[in-house]
Amino acid sequence: MTRRIPLDVVDDLGTSAYVSERKIYPRDVSGRLNTLRIAAVVWLLGMFYVFPWLRWDGRQAVLFDLPARKFHVFGLTFWPQDFLFLALLLIIAAMALFFFTALAGRLWCGYACPQTVWTETFLWIERWTEGDRNRRMKLDAAPWSADKLLRKGSKHALWLIFALWTGFTFVGFFTPITDLSARLATFQWGGWETFWVLFYALATWGNAGFLREQVCKYMCPYARFQSAMFDRNTLIIAYDPMRGEPRGPRKRGLGSVLQRGRGLLDKLTAYDYVFRAAQHPTAADNRMQASGTVALGELGQVAQPLPKFAFEALGDCIDCTICVQVCPTGIDIRNGLQYECIACGACIDACDEVMDKMGYEPGLIRYTTQNAIDGKPTRVLRARVLVYAALLLVLVAGWAWGVTARSTLIAEVLRDRNALYHSNSDGRIENNYTLKLVNKDDRAQTYLVTVESDLAGVALHESGRSVAVGSQQVVSLPLMVAGPEGVRGRHALRFRIHAADGSASEVVESSFFGPVQ
């Protein structure tokens, strides 16, 4: 057993998953999709930071009160008995993810994911304190100085303040935030409150400040299973190689491929140029060091370098690499769809801006489908999307109807476990019960209780016929039901509870027992 097992190094190209990640410096970009992304960030952060401070009927508008087992969401209050609606809400969220992914790719990742939203905010702070992309790269490469220490310290101080504010707001969804802020001045937070504020702040600081795109690439499972929801008719962000290849710099004044009549390349030639450019990157591409996991050719296939093309043969891509510079995950979209792409659209805005400066038509990188890129018929609204939409509509309608139509009253009746029955002084048989009423209404209610049975002479004791219950309160009270003398065996019994104003009613089935013999 001393013989060694021969080992061969399979991955000697530097593509191992266990490599040190280089820092990505996303370049600032402007455009219609960037404006939409900023609006989404402002809207989502606004909801997160503002909602706990809003008031609704004298209480916090959004409060997940775990000790009281109540979730308040504006005018709605959810109790433990409403767990079904939470489960249905999670199903709706999953179905919405399927629908939007099948329709338009990773919209959630690019515009609404918390990792994207908070990373974008941290990048704004970084640009404000350290400057644009080139200045940040030079600052990191420079030796430590007073200016570097000031800029780095200011950035991390602002990050820390923002992260602590995030952790404080997060805890404010579970503890009344006005009370939490009042106790902050006197340092009277509980141990768990302090822990969760610091834990969530640390998670925000680490994920948005340092891990960033690595969360999307290695930690988030969505990027891994998204391919199961994509097809060739899914809207994706794609580069048009038939128009853009062969890429290369040129002087201004050379028209686009359509303007000068070169036209579009055939698909095989275009993808061959993309493959060869990826295998033999230009000096500009080498400087970007774009990362990605797309395989453009077969395993072991060797690509020949691209020849030098005449200006008239070039495509519309000028190989400026700005699409790589603006990418928050550092990929080259020209190499095709990659799981690292979060569909933020930054490369579209950047490329359109370059095309505008060159006098070319926009859309070299655009939202499209793979079929459309390949010149095949495409259908965005296809059966798969329509089925998802129909299921989503039914689920949302069912959830909305269930929430609005649910009863504001919960009633339970428990029999006395100590004795099935007992006889009073006049020979009548009595059974004891405990009535539990939950008033989920925002108003105090008075409930009337009656009993029904196939046994004649069954009556409820006078003291239990009317019950007052405060708003959002739970009340338990004993009930006594008396039956006629001589009753034998078990008989069905129904408790009817209804609000005095007629807003809610419940029927609870129970049993009335007498002597068996």
C-alpha positions in Angstrom: 0.0 0.0 0.0 3.0 2.3 -0.5 2.4 2.9 -4.2 1.6 6.5 -5.0 -1.4 7.5 -7.0 -0.4 9.5 -10.1 -2.0 12.9 -10.2 -2.4 15.2 -13.2 -3.1 18.9 -13.0 -6.2 19.4 -15.1 -6.7 23.1 -14.5 -3.5 24.9 -15.3 -5.0 27.9 -17.1 -5.8 29.9 -14.0 -9.5 29.2 -14.1 -9.7 27.4 -10.7 -12.5 28.5 -8.4 -9.9 28.7 -5.6 -8.1 31.8 -6.7 -7.7 35.2 -5.1 -10.3 37.6 -6.4 -8.9 40.9 -7.9 -10.7 44.0 -6.8 -13.2 45.4 -9.3 -13.5 49.2 -9.8 -16.8 49.8 -11.6 -16.8 52.9 -13.7 -19.6 55.5 -13.3 -22.1 55.4 -16.1 -25.2 57.4 -17.1 -28.1 56.5 -19.2 -31.8 55.5 -19.1 -31.2 52.1 -17.4 -28.9 53.7 -14.8 -31.6 56.3 -14.1 -34.1 53.4 -13.6 -31.6 51.6 -11.3 -31.1 54.7 -9.2 -34.8 55.2 -8.9 -35.2 51.6 -7.8 -32.4 52.0 -5.2 -34.0 55.2 -3.8 -37.5 53.7 -3.7 -36.4 50.5 -2.0 -34.1 52.1 0.5 -36.8 54.7 1.2 -39.3 52.0 2.0 -36.8 50.2 4.3 -35.7 53.3 6.2 -39.0 55.2 6.3 -41.7 52.6 6.9 -40.7 51.9 10.6 -41.2 55.6 11.4 -44.7 55.8 9.9 -47.7 55.7 12.2 -51.0 54.0 11.6 -54.0 54.2 14.0 -51.7 55.1 16.9 -49.1 52.4 16.4 -46.1 51.7 14.2 -47.2 51.2 10.6 -44.9 48.2 10.0 -44.0 46.2 13.1 -43.3 42.5 13.5 -44.2 42.1 17.1 -42.8 38.7 18.0 -43.5 38.7 21.7 -47.2 39.6 21.1 -47.2 37.2 18.0 -48.7 39.9 15.8 -47.4 41.3 12.5 -48.7 44.8 11.7 -48.5 46.0 8.1 -50.3 49.3 7.8 -54.0 48.5 8.2 -53.5 44.7 8.3 -52.7 42.6 11.4 -51.5 39.0 11.0 -51.8 36.5 13.8 -50.3 33.1 14.1 -53.5 31.6 12.7 -52.8 33.6 9.5 -49.6 31.6 8.8 -51.3 30.3 5.6 -51.1 33.8 4.1 -47.4 33.9 4.8 -46.9 30.6 3.1 -49.0 31.7 0.2 -47.0 35.0 0.0 -43.8 33.0 -0.3 -45.3 30.9 -3.1 -46.3 34.2 -4.8 -42.7 35.5 -4.5 -41.3 32.3 -6.0 -43.8 32.4 -8.9 -43.0 36.1 -9.5 -39.4 35.1 -9.7 -40.1 32.4 -12.3 -42.3 34.8 -14.3 -39.9 37.7 -14.5 -36.9 35.5 -15.1 -38.6 33.7 -17.9 -39.7 37.0 -19.4 -36.7 39.3 -18.9 -33.9 37.4 -17.2 -32.4 38.5 -13.9 -34.4 41.7 -13.3 -34.5 41.0 -9.6 -30.7 40.8 -9.4 -30.1 44.0 -11.4 -32.6 46.3 -9.8 -34.2 44.9 -6.6 -31.8 42.5 -4.8 -30.7 43.9 -1.4 -27.1 43.0 -2.3 -27.3 45.1 -5.4 -29.1 48.0 -3.7 -26.7 48.3 -0.7 -23.6 47.7 -2.9 -24.7 50.5 -5.2 -25.1 52.8 -2.2 -21.7 51.9 -0.9 -20.2 52.6 -4.3 -21.7 56.0 -4.3 -20.0 56.7 -1.0 -16.7 55.3 -2.3 -16.9 57.5 -5.4 -17.6 60.5 -3.3 -14.7 60.0 -1.0 -12.1 58.5 -3.3 -13.0 59.7 -6.7 -13.7 58.1 -10.1 -12.5 54.7 -11.2 -9.0 55.8 -12.2 -8.4 57.8 -9.1 -9.5 54.8 -6.9 -7.1 52.5 -8.7 -4.3 54.9 -8.3 -5.1 55.5 -4.6 -5.0 51.8 -3.9 -1.7 51.4 -5.7 -0.1 54.4 -4.0 1.8 54.1 -0.8 0.2 55.2 2.4 0.1 59.0 3.0 -2.0 61.5 4.9 -4.3 62.0 1.9 -4.8 58.2 1.4 -5.5 57.7 5.1 -8.0 60.6 5.1 -9.9 59.3 2.1 -9.9 55.6 3.2 -10.8 56.6 6.7 -13.6 58.8 5.6 -15.0 56.1 3.4 -15.0 53.5 6.1 -16.4 55.9 8.6 -19.4 56.7 6.3 -19.8 53.0 5.5 -19.8 52.2 9.2 -22.4 54.9 10.0 -24.6 53.7 7.1 -24.3 50.1 8.2 -25.1 50.9 11.8 -28.2 52.8 10.6 -29.2 49.8 8.6 -28.8 47.5 11.6 -30.8 49.9 13.8 -33.6 50.2 11.2 -33.7 46.4 10.8 -34.2 45.9 14.6 -36.8 48.7 14.4 -39.0 46.4 12.4 -39.2 44.1 15.4 -39.0 46.5 18.3 -40.9 49.8 18.2 -38.4 52.1 16.7 -39.3 55.2 18.6 -38.8 53.3 21.9 -35.5 51.8 20.5 -34.2 55.3 19.6 -35.2 56.7 23.0 -33.3 54.0 24.8 -30.3 54.5 22.6 -29.4 57.8 24.3 -29.3 56.2 27.8 -27.7 52.9 26.5 -30.6 50.8 27.7 -30.8 48.4 24.9 -31.2 44.7 25.7 -28.6 42.2 24.8 -30.4 40.7 21.8 -31.2 44.2 20.4 -27.5 45.2 20.6 -26.4 41.9 19.1 -28.8 42.1 16.1 -28.0 45.8 15.4 -24.2 45.0 15.4 -24.6 41.7 13.5 -26.7 43.2 10.7 -24.4 46.3 10.5 -21.4 44.0 10.2 -23.2 41.9 7.5 -24.0 45.0 5.6 -20.5 46.4 5.9 -18.9 43.2 4.8 -21.3 42.2 2.0 -21.7 45.6 0.4 -18.3 47.0 1.1 -15.9 44.1 0.6 -17.6 40.9 -0.8 -19.8 42.7 -3.3 -19.9 40.7 -6.6 -18.5 37.6 -4.8 -21.9 37.2 -3.0 -23.5 37.1 -6.4 -21.0 34.7 -8.0 -20.3 32.3 -5.1 -22.9 32.7 -2.4 -26.2 33.3 -4.1 -27.9 30.2 -5.5 -30.0 32.1 -7.9 -27.2 32.6 -10.4 -26.7 28.8 -10.4 -30.2 27.7 -11.2 -31.3 30.6 -13.4 -30.4 28.6 -16.5 -33.3 26.3 -15.8 -35.7 29.3 -16.3 -34.0 30.7 -19.4 -34.7 29.7 -22.9 -33.8 31.3 -26.3 -36.8 33.6 -26.1 -35.9 35.1 -22.7 -35.0 38.7 -22.8 -31.3 39.0 -21.9 -28.5 41.6 -22.1 -26.5 40.5 -25.2 -23.8 41.8 -27.5 -24.6 41.6 -31.2 -21.4 39.9 -32.7 -22.8 39.9 -36.3 -22.8 43.7 -36.1 -19.8 44.3 -33.8 -17.2 41.9 -35.1 -14.4 42.1 -35.9 -13.8 44.6 -33.2 -11.0 47.2 -33.3 -10.1 50.9 -32.8 -10.6 53.3 -35.7 -10.7 57.0 -36.3 -14.0 58.9 -36.2 -15.7 59.4 -39.5 -15.8 55.7 -40.5 -19.5 54.9 -40.7 -21.3 52.0 -39.0 -21.6 48.7 -40.8 -25.0 49.7 -42.0 -24.0 53.2 -43.0 -21.0 52.1 -45.1 -22.8 49.0 -46.5 -20.7 46.3 -45.0 -23.8 44.7 -43.5 -23.9 42.0 -40.8 -21.6 39.0 -40.7 -23.0 35.5 -40.8 -23.4 33.9 -37.4 -20.6 31.3 -37.7 -18.0 33.9 -38.7 -19.1 36.3 -36.0 -18.9 33.8 -33.2 -15.6 32.5 -34.5 -14.2 36.1 -34.2 -15.6 36.3 -30.7 -14.0 33.0 -29.7 -10.7 34.0 -31.2 -10.8 37.4 -29.5 -11.5 35.8 -26.2 -8.5 33.4 -26.6 -6.2 36.1 -27.8 -7.3 39.3 -26.1 -6.0 42.6 -27.3 -3.8 44.9 -25.2 -7.0 46.8 -24.1 -8.7 43.6 -23.1 -5.7 42.4 -21.2 -5.7 45.6 -19.2 -9.3 45.0 -18.1 -8.7 41.4 -17.1 -12.4 40.6 -17.5 -13.5 37.5 -15.6 -16.2 35.1 -16.7 -17.1 31.5 -17.0 -18.5 31.3 -20.5 -17.1 28.5 -22.8 -17.1 29.7 -26.3 -15.6 26.6 -27.9 -15.2 22.9 -27.3 -12.8 21.7 -24.5 -9.3 21.8 -25.8 -10.1 23.7 -28.9 -7.3 25.9 -30.0 -8.1 29.3 -31.6 -5.9 31.1 -34.1 -5.2 34.8 -33.5 -7.3 37.3 -35.4 -5.7 38.8 -38.5 -5.3 42.6 -38.8 -8.4 43.9 -40.6 -8.8 46.9 -42.8 -10.9 49.7 -41.3 -13.6 49.0 -43.9 -13.9 45.4 -42.6 -14.3 46.3 -39.0 -17.5 45.9 -37.1 -19.1 48.6 -34.9 -17.3 47.5 -31.7 -14.3 49.9 -31.3 -12.8 47.7 -28.5 -12.9 50.5 -26.0 -13.6 48.0 -23.2 -15.9 50.5 -21.4 -18.6 47.8 -21.2 -16.1 45.9 -19.1 -15.1 48.9 -17.0 -18.7 49.6 -15.9 -19.6 46.0 -15.1 -20.1 45.5 -11.3 -19.0 41.9 -11.6 -16.1 42.5 -14.0 -17.2 40.3 -17.0 -17.0 41.0 -20.7 -20.5 40.8 -22.0 -19.1 40.4 -25.6 -18.1 36.8 -24.7 -21.8 35.9 -24.4 -24.3 35.3 -21.6 -22.5 34.4 -18.3 -23.9 33.4 -14.9 -22.0 36.4 -13.3 -24.2 38.9 -15.3 -26.7 40.4 -13.0 -28.6 42.2 -15.8 -28.1 45.7 -14.4 -27.8 47.2 -17.9 -24.7 49.3 -17.2 -23.0 47.9 -20.3 -26.0 48.9 -22.4 -25.8 52.6 -21.2 -22.0 52.7 -21.7 -22.1 51.2 -25.2 -25.0 53.4 -26.3 -23.0 56.4 -25.1 -20.0 55.3 -27.2 -22.1 54.6 -30.2 -23.6 58.0 -30.0 -20.2 59.6 -29.9 -19.1 57.6 -32.9 -22.3 58.5 -34.8 -23.4 54.8 -34.9 -26.8 53.4 -34.2 -27.4 52.4 -30.5 -28.1 48.8 -29.5 -24.8 47.0 -30.1 -25.4 45.7 -26.6 -29.1 45.6 -25.8 -32.0 43.8 -24.3 -32.9 41.1 -26.8 -33.3 37.4 -27.1 -30.8 34.8 -28.3 -33.1 33.9 -31.2 -33.3 37.6 -32.2 -29.5 37.9 -32.1 -29.2 34.8 -34.3 -31.7 36.1 -36.8 -34.4 33.6 -35.9 -38.1 34.4 -35.1 -38.7 35.2 -31.4 -41.7 35.3 -29.2 -41.4 37.0 -25.8 -45.0 36.4 -24.8 -45.0 32.6 -25.2 -46.9 29.8 -23.5 -44.5 29.4 -20.6 -44.7 33.1 -19.7 -48.5 33.2 -20.0 -48.9 30.1 -17.8 -46.6 31.8 -15.1 -48.6 35.0 -15.5 -52.0 33.2 -15.1 -50.8 31.3 -12.0 -49.3 34.4 -10.5 -52.6 36.3 -11.1 -54.6 33.6 -9.5 -52.3 33.4 -6.5 -52.3 37.1 -6.0 -56.1 37.3 -6.3 -56.6 34.4 -3.9 -54.2 36.0 -1.4 -55.9 39.4 -1.6 -59.4 37.9 -1.3 -58.3 35.7 1.6 -56.8 38.6 3.5 -59.7 41.0 2.9 -62.4 38.3 3.6 -60.9 36.7 6.6 -62.9 36.8 9.8 -61.9 39.3 12.5 -62.9 36.8 15.1 -61.3 33.6 16.3 -63.2 31.4 18.7 -62.2 28.2 20.5 -64.2 26.1 23.0 -62.4 23.7 25.3 -64.2 21.3 27.6 -63.3 21.0 31.3 -60.8 18.1 31.5 -61.5 17.4 35.2 -65.1 16.1 34.8 -67.3 15.2 31.9 -70.4 16.5 33.8 -71.8 17.1 37.3 -75.3 17.4 38.7 -76.6 20.5 40.5 -79.0 20.6 43.4 -82.2 20.4 41.3 -80.9 17.4 39.3 -80.0 19.2 36.1 -76.8 18.0 34.3 -74.1 20.7 33.8 -71.0 20.8 31.6 -68.2 23.3 32.0 -66.2 24.8 29.1 -63.6 27.5 28.5 -64.3 30.0 25.7 -61.3 31.7 24.1 -62.1 34.7 21.9 -59.6 36.6 19.8 -60.7 40.0 18.5 -58.5 40.8 15.5 -60.4 44.0 14.7 -59.0 47.4 15.4 -62.1 48.2 17.4 -63.4 46.9 20.7 -66.3 44.4 20.2 -69.1 42.9 22.2 -69.8 39.3 21.3 -73.1 37.4 21.9 -72.8 33.7 22.7 -75.7 31.2 22.2 -75.8 27.4 22.2 -77.8 25.0 20.0 -78.3 21.3 20.3 -80.6 18.5 19.3 -81.2 18.0 23.0 -84.2 20.0 24.2 -83.7 22.1 27.3 -80.0 22.8 26.9 -79.3 26.4 28.0 -76.2 28.6 28.6 -75.7 30.2 32.0 -76.7 33.8 32.0 -73.2 35.1 32.8 -71.7 33.9 29.6 -74.1 35.3 27.0 -72.3 38.6 26.4 -68.6 39.1 26.2 -66.7 42.4 25.7 -63.3 42.1 24.1 -60.9 45.0 23.5 -59.2 45.8 20.2 -56.5 43.2 19.3 -57.1 41.4 22.5 -57.5 37.7 23.6 -60.1 36.8 26.3 -60.7 33.5 28.0 -63.8 33.0 30.2 -65.6 30.0 31.7 -69.0 28.9 30.4 -71.5 26.6 32.0 -74.2 24.8 30.0 -77.0 23.1 31.7 -79.1 20.2 30.3 -82.4 18.6 31.5 -82.6 16.1 34.3 -82.2 12.6 33.2 -80.1 13.3 30.1 -77.9 10.3 29.1 -74.9 9.9 26.9 -73.2 12.2 24.4 -75.1 14.9 22.4 -73.8 17.3 19.7 -73.5 21.0 20.9 -72.9 24.1 18.9 -71.6 27.4 20.2 -72.6 30.4 18.1 -70.6 33.6 18.6 -71.4 36.7 16.7 -70.4 40.4 17.1 -73.2 42.7 18.3 -72.7 44.9 15.2 -72.9 41.8 12.9 -69.3 42.2 11.5 -68.1 38.7 12.4 -69.5 35.3 13.5 -68.1 31.9 14.3 -69.7 28.5 15.0 -67.7 26.0 17.2 -68.7 22.4 17.4 -68.5 20.6 20.8 -70.3 18.0 22.9 -72.6 17.8 25.9 -72.2 14.8 28.1 -74.6 13.1 30.6 -74.4 9.9 32.6 -73.7 6.9 30.4 -76.1 4.7 32.4 
